[in-house]
Amino acid sequence: MKKTKTMNRRTLLASPYIVWVIGFTVIPLGVIFKYALTGQEGGFSLENIGAIFDPIHFKAMLFSLEIALGCTLLCILLSYPLVMALKALNMGRQSFVMFIWILPMWMNFILRLLAWQMILSNNGILNFLLTKLGLEALPLANTGAAVMIGVVYDYLPYMVLPIFNAVAEIDEDIIEAAKDLGANGFTVFRRIIFPLSIPGLLSGIVMVFVPSMTSFVISDILGGGKLQLIGNVIEQEFTKSSNWNLGSGLSVSLMIFVLLSMAFTTKNDVEGKGSAIW
Amino acid sequence: MVEKLKIFLSRFYIAFIILFLYAPILVLVMLSFNNSRSRVTWGGFTLDWYRKLFSNGQIMEALATTLVLAFASALFATVIGVLGALGIHAMRRKNYQMMMVFTNIPLLNADIVTGIALMLWFVHFIPLGFGSVLLAHMTFNIPYVILSVMPRIRQMNLSVYEAARDLGANAVYAFFKVMLPQLASGIISGFFMAFTMSMDDFVITYFTKGPGVNTLSTMIYGEIRKGIKPEMYALSTIIFVVALLVLLAGNYRPGKKQKNQELLEKEMRR
């Protein structure tokens, strides 16, 4: 009896947070919906939400989707060999691995992107090395490929680490048992390591897909301002065109799209979502 | 033979990925020693940018703003987040789940949407400036604190707190003496993570800041077209080296190893 009483009173501790959630999560979302649903002349309208299907915006949306899917796929393809390589060298649990990934984040990410711009530019470091080696220079500057390298560079850690953590937790005995029973390396990967890494893979997908789809800085710097992601279009509605209603409408469409695609990857239990992110 | 090839390929692949990760950092460190304002020519070695850095008022001001913002938002977020997590944990299942959904919203939403939504709301009642950026940073920091403290609360032994109360401790005293020590590691990693997220943020700051307020990120973004001041490379190199030393010290202190690894793992899984 006493316990439930303290439990009930303890919920009061959450009051500042509840106020915060209402004031800075719920109301702002309400406000952005209000702007999104207000037409050019005031009054209710769906035109801003529907604006996502305008050819220009839709093209940006498709390009964003292309970048996000490509980036997610490339990150997965780069991550598994890396995790397996670390395992082969018995670095499965070392903090050194975390260390390698966390350190670059302390260098400002816009500066790192500018460094990539220099590496990839037409008379940049990469092409200098390629021509020195007698190979043909790659015209990567301001192309979709450069944007793709940028997003993969930026979000690869978010794919590697959850997979790495999931694989590190696999009981070594299971793998030994499979080997004793005659499984070769590939079978071990296919039947044991991959299936057990799926929770990590799913949280990796969530953490890579959304930001790579909505980023606008990466395309700004590596796309040379010519390649527009949906993030660039929204940003410009606010900073250049000052059409806040249209910008809000596109944001809401984007949010709905992202939530729908998340529904495919994460299961419907809240607890799982939180721990997956974690 | 096959084993040797496997080891070789593994080493080669890891080296390739490390090169991919650190190539741009190498470029930036070199630029900080480059005796030329141009980004494309090497004008010889110099320490000038490091000397000039400390007399560059603008950069020093942005650095101070960034650090104060990170510290203040992490501190406030930790207080609200820890109390929030304790309260939510005591809620009935339905309310508990609802609160966790709200906690996940800022994490799952695109930064650009969060930033715009906050900006549209802020303009109704406060001038955009340091205050609005602080509120925005607290908003995205609180969920990190809650998610890092919540597992500790679940593991916490509540009967110790009950016992302290039965033995005559008042609620506040029992909270500080009994509950808080059990949660300390979660609170510290939550604070550390909030600090890092705040330092790292560009998009949300960009939309919620007013004119005249700059963090390092927004200042760098503003300089892209005109060209980055080389002092900025020097500052980034210093921050990088400090982080390197802090992480090294944290990683190789005996006994602390396990805890730090956990901290880093959480940090990375954010």
Interface residues (C-beta under 8 A of the other chain):
Chain A: K2 K3 T6 M7 N8 R10 T11 L12 L13 A14 S15 P16 Y17 I18 W20 V21 F24 T25 V26 I27 P28 L29 V31 I32 Y35 L78 P81 L82 M84 A85 L86 A88 L89 S95 F96 M98 F99 I100 W101 I102 L103 P104 M105 W106 M107 N108 F109 I110 L111 R112 L113 L114 A115 W116 M118 I119 N123 I125 Y153 L156 P157 Y158 L161 P162 N165 S203 V206 V210 P211 M213 T214 F216 V217 D220 I221 G231 I234 E235 F238 W244 G247 S248 S251 L254 M255 V258 L259 M262 V270 E271 K273 G274 I277 W278
Chain B: K6 I7 L9 S10 R11 Y13 I14 I17 I18 F20 L21 Y22 A23 P24 I25 V27 L28 L31 R39 V40 I80 G81 L83 G84 L86 G87 I88 H89 A90 M91 N95 Q97 M99 M100 V101 F102 T103 N104 I105 P106 L107 L108 N109 A110 D111 I112 V113 T114 I116 A117 L118 M119 L120 W121 H124 L135 A136 M138 T139 I142 I146 L147 S148 M150 L158 E162 R165 T196 D200 F202 V203 F207 L216 S217 I220 Y221 I224 I228 M232 Y233 S236 I239 F240 A243 L244 L247 L248 N251 K257 N260 Q261 L264 E265 K266 E267 M268 R269 R270
